[in-house]
Amino acid sequence: MSSLFDDLKEGLEEAIAYEKGTGKANKKTYMILPVTEYSNNEICDIRMKARMTQSVFAAYMGVSPKTVEAWEGGRTHPTGPACRLLHILASGEDVEYIVAK
């Protein structure tokens, strides 16, 4: 518990010093890439390259298997958060740590 208190105290001290102009802020700048939209064929290709069934892919994406079927059938399209996950899968990064064996 004291570690949490110490961390909070240190953070507050840094904030006060920064506000007074005597501290150094840790500032990061991020470039957010636009959300990529994927066609039904691209979604199917991404799933197949990840070697996932539609059921496993649906669980990974946090959607129902019917939703994956609709995406791959071209009846509906994934939106922002789902497209971000698709981008991660499409990048070829190892996703085994997300899917329990």
SVG drawing of the C-alpha trace seen along z (x, -y; Angstrom):
<svg xmlns="http://www.w3.org/2000/svg" viewBox="-26 -29 39 54">
<polyline fill="none" stroke="black" stroke-width="0.4" points="0.0,0.0 2.9,-2.4 4.2,-1.8 0.9,-3.1 1.0,-6.1 4.6,-6.8 3.8,-6.7 0.8,-9.0 2.9,-11.4 5.7,-11.4 3.2,-12.1 1.6,-15.0 5.0,-16.4 6.0,-16.3 2.7,-17.9 3.2,-20.7 6.8,-21.3 5.6,-21.4 2.9,-23.9 5.4,-26.1 7.7,-25.9 10.5,-24.1 9.8,-20.6 10.3,-18.6 7.2,-17.0 7.4,-13.7 5.6,-14.6 4.9,-12.2 3.5,-13.0 1.6,-10.3 0.6,-10.2 -2.7,-8.4 -3.1,-6.7 -6.5,-6.9 -8.8,-3.9 -8.4,-1.5 -11.6,-0.1 -11.5,3.5 -13.5,5.3 -15.2,8.6 -12.5,10.4 -9.7,8.7 -11.4,9.6 -11.6,13.2 -8.0,13.2 -6.9,11.7 -8.8,14.4 -7.4,17.1 -3.8,15.9 -4.3,15.8 -5.4,19.4 -8.7,18.8 -12.1,20.3 -15.0,17.8 -15.9,18.7 -12.4,18.1 -12.1,14.9 -15.4,13.7 -14.2,14.3 -11.0,12.4 -12.9,9.5 -15.4,9.4 -18.4,10.0 -20.7,12.8 -19.9,15.4 -23.0,14.1 -21.3,10.7 -18.2,12.2 -20.3,14.1 -22.0,10.8 -18.6,9.0 -17.2,11.8 -20.5,12.0 -20.3,8.2 -23.7,7.6 -22.2,5.4 -18.9,3.7 -16.8,3.5 -16.5,0.1 -13.7,-1.8 -12.6,0.4 -13.0,3.6 -11.0,2.1 -8.2,1.3 -8.1,4.9 -8.2,6.0 -5.2,3.7 -3.3,5.4 -4.0,8.8 -3.2,7.6 0.2,6.3 1.3,9.9 2.0,9.4 1.8,12.6 -1.6,12.8 -1.2,16.1 -0.9,14.4 -4.5,13.1 -6.0,16.4 -5.9,19.0 -4.6,22.4"/>
</svg>
